[in-house]
Amino acid sequence: MPAEAEVEASNAVPPAIIQEMRELGLFGLSIPEEYGGLGLTMEEEVALAFELGYTSAAFRSVIGTNNGIGSQGIIVDGTEAQKEYWLPRLASGEAIGSFALTEPDAGSDAGALKTTAVRDGDRYVLNGTKRYITNAPLADVFTLMARTGGPGPGGITAFLVPSDSPGLSLGAVDGKMGQRGTRTCDVILDDCRVPADAIIGGVEGRGFKTAMKVLNRGRLNISGVCVGAAERLCDEAVGFAKTRIQFGKPIAEHQLVQAMLADSFTEAFAGRCMVVETAKRYDCGERIIKEAAASKLYCSEMVGRVADRAVQVHGGAGYMQASPVEHFYRDVRLFRLYEGTSQIQQIIIGREMTAG
Ligand SMILES: Cc1cc2nc3c(=O)[nH]c(=O)nc-3n(C[C@H](O)[C@H](O)[C@H](O)COP(=O)(O)OP(=O)(O)OC[C@H]3O[C@@H](n4cnc5c(N)ncnc54)[C@H](O)[C@@H]3O)c2cc1C
């Protein structure tokens, strides 16, 4: 938390903090212990997500892709050789993993992606552009989805593409609304050649399923981050309300201000309960597609409302960059957009409810 202002000003996480995160093992918290990670349960992982959400999103983003979308594809569907090579490197933070699914013309409809991978002897040749890829400027390896077969999800294959592969280049770093200290950019593949054994799991056509499994777990993690952010915003709002005097008393004593605080606490608490319950069910091996989507939908929308109220409680001070609630207000907007928009979560929940 003391480094938040520095992250905002410099648009970067201080290297000393990244090193400390490495030493704590945070790059591998969800990677199994046998591959050098901490092997946390989902319940433990969301407890950490609550803590990470309590401060600038940039800190969590440094380790987010290694633990989530950048490594889970290898964990769930990788070959033993892929696990042995990449997971210890990702767990230690020696290598940064990134996940490249989205394209200029394929966002929510990721199954329509156009990037091609064509077999040429013992190699695949990849062509296409991936968009808004988190940590791409830092990445050593991309879990990258490309089309090896016909149209639709069944033609998609997941590749492990090292960032120094010939034919791979990066676009300019995107200028974003918030989440300073995190970076996204395009990943451009121009006759990019990778060995045939770069396919995750070694089988063509399984990539979309791999991507969906990875996003399922990631959604729960993001829900936890949203809850942590909402709790921080509540604490900031309460702290401010107790010290700001208007009409002769702290604004915390005005009941309409208390109503805003009460609504925010209630929603943050509901989010926490959803996330913990879903994580417990995940650890028991239950199918949690609907619950993870519901958690992501509720918590990402909830933290937007909580951030808005926190600015309101702060009055004009909340609109100023000197106030921590200002960057949270911008930062949390992303959670409704990535790893499936709110509308996509609604579609998943509705489909799960009505299937069969
Ligand atoms: C900062 C940032 C980081 C990101 N990091 C990554 C990353 O690391 N890797 C990666 O692969 N991607 C990443 N993304 C991409 C992100 O996952 C997509 O932006 C997201 O999935 C939405 O796709 P889109 O932007 O193309 O929007 P679109 O799909 O074009 O959606 C536009 C609007 O239409 C709505 N919509 C679309 N289809 C439907 C429908 N069927 N029914 C109802 N409404 C619909 C959407 O909900 C949305 O409101 C990142 C994005 C951002 C902004």
The ligand as a Tripos MOL2 file, in Angstrom:
@<TRIPOS>MOLECULE
LIG
   53    58     1     0     0
SMALL
NO_CHARGES

@<TRIPOS>ATOM
      1 C1         -6.7700   -4.3650  -19.9260 C.3       1 LIG1
      2 C2         -7.1690   -5.6010  -20.6640 C.ar      1 LIG1
      3 C3         -6.4080   -6.7630  -20.5070 C.ar      1 LIG1
      4 C4         -6.7220   -7.9040  -21.2440 C.ar      1 LIG1
      5 N1         -5.9110   -9.0170  -21.1380 N.ar      1 LIG1
      6 C5         -6.1380  -10.0640  -21.9810 C.ar      1 LIG1
      7 C6         -5.2170  -11.1710  -22.0120 C.ar      1 LIG1
      8 O1         -4.2340  -11.2230  -21.2510 O.2       1 LIG1
      9 N2         -5.4400  -12.1660  -22.9030 N.ar      1 LIG1
     10 C7         -6.5150  -12.1600  -23.7570 C.ar      1 LIG1
     11 O2         -6.6390  -13.0900  -24.5420 O.2       1 LIG1
     12 N3         -7.4090  -11.1430  -23.7300 N.ar      1 LIG1
     13 C8         -7.2490  -10.0910  -22.8710 C.ar      1 LIG1
     14 N4         -8.1290   -9.0310  -22.8650 N.ar      1 LIG1
     15 C9         -9.2610   -9.0610  -23.7690 C.3       1 LIG1
     16 C10       -10.6060   -9.2090  -23.0640 C.3       1 LIG1
     17 O3        -10.7700  -10.5190  -22.5780 O.3       1 LIG1
     18 C11       -11.6890   -8.7890  -24.0590 C.3       1 LIG1
     19 O4        -11.5720   -7.3780  -24.2100 O.3       1 LIG1
     20 C12       -13.0810   -9.1860  -23.6320 C.3       1 LIG1
     21 O5        -13.2400  -10.5800  -23.6850 O.3       1 LIG1
     22 C13       -14.1750   -8.5340  -24.4680 C.3       1 LIG1
     23 O6        -13.9130   -8.6570  -25.8280 O.3       1 LIG1
     24 P1        -13.9790   -7.3440  -26.7680 P.3       1 LIG1
     25 O7        -13.1570   -6.2960  -26.1100 O.co2     1 LIG1
     26 O8        -13.6210   -7.7280  -28.1490 O.co2     1 LIG1
     27 O9        -15.4720   -6.8690  -26.6980 O.3       1 LIG1
     28 P2        -16.6810   -7.4290  -27.6160 P.3       1 LIG1
     29 O10       -16.7040   -8.9100  -27.5880 O.co2     1 LIG1
     30 O11       -16.6520   -6.7580  -28.9330 O.co2     1 LIG1
     31 O12       -17.9390   -6.9180  -26.7870 O.3       1 LIG1
     32 C14       -18.4490   -5.5820  -26.8860 C.3       1 LIG1
     33 C15       -19.7450   -5.5400  -26.0810 C.3       1 LIG1
     34 O13       -20.7080   -6.4410  -26.6560 O.3       1 LIG1
     35 C16       -21.1820   -7.3520  -25.6750 C.3       1 LIG1
     36 N5        -21.4580   -8.6440  -26.2950 N.ar      1 LIG1
     37 C17       -20.6660   -9.3690  -27.1290 C.ar      1 LIG1
     38 N6        -21.2800  -10.5150  -27.4710 N.ar      1 LIG1
     39 C18       -22.4710  -10.5370  -26.8440 C.ar      1 LIG1
     40 C19       -23.5740  -11.4370  -26.7840 C.ar      1 LIG1
     41 N7        -23.5370  -12.6230  -27.4340 N.pl3     1 LIG1
     42 N8        -24.6520  -11.1190  -26.0580 N.ar      1 LIG1
     43 C20       -24.6720   -9.9490  -25.3640 C.ar      1 LIG1
     44 N9        -23.6710   -9.0470  -25.3490 N.ar      1 LIG1
     45 C21       -22.5880   -9.3340  -26.0860 C.ar      1 LIG1
     46 C22       -20.0280   -7.4460  -24.6590 C.3       1 LIG1
     47 O14       -20.4810   -7.9120  -23.3940 O.3       1 LIG1
     48 C23       -19.5690   -5.9970  -24.6300 C.3       1 LIG1
     49 O15       -20.4180   -5.2430  -23.7950 O.3       1 LIG1
     50 C24        -7.8520   -7.8960  -22.1070 C.ar      1 LIG1
     51 C25        -8.6400   -6.7400  -22.2120 C.ar      1 LIG1
     52 C26        -8.3080   -5.6140  -21.5280 C.ar      1 LIG1
     53 C27        -9.1700   -4.3860  -21.6920 C.3       1 LIG1
@<TRIPOS>BOND
     1     1     2 1
     2     2     3 ar
     3     2    52 ar
     4     3     4 ar
     5     4     5 ar
     6     4    50 ar
     7     5     6 ar
     8     6     7 ar
     9     6    13 1
    10     7     8 2
    11     7     9 ar
    12     9    10 ar
    13    10    11 2
    14    10    12 ar
    15    12    13 ar
    16    13    14 ar
    17    14    15 1
    18    14    50 ar
    19    15    16 1
    20    16    17 1
    21    16    18 1
    22    18    19 1
    23    18    20 1
    24    20    21 1
    25    20    22 1
    26    22    23 1
    27    23    24 1
    28    24    25 2
    29    24    26 1
    30    24    27 1
    31    27    28 1
    32    28    29 2
    33    28    30 1
    34    28    31 1
    35    31    32 1
    36    32    33 1
    37    33    34 1
    38    33    48 1
    39    34    35 1
    40    35    36 1
    41    35    46 1
    42    36    37 ar
    43    36    45 ar
    44    37    38 ar
    45    38    39 ar
    46    39    40 ar
    47    39    45 ar
    48    40    41 1
    49    40    42 ar
    50    42    43 ar
    51    43    44 ar
    52    44    45 ar
    53    46    47 1
    54    46    48 1
    55    48    49 1
    56    50    51 ar
    57    51    52 ar
    58    52    53 1
@<TRIPOS>SUBSTRUCTURE
     1 LIG1         1 GROUP 0 **** ****
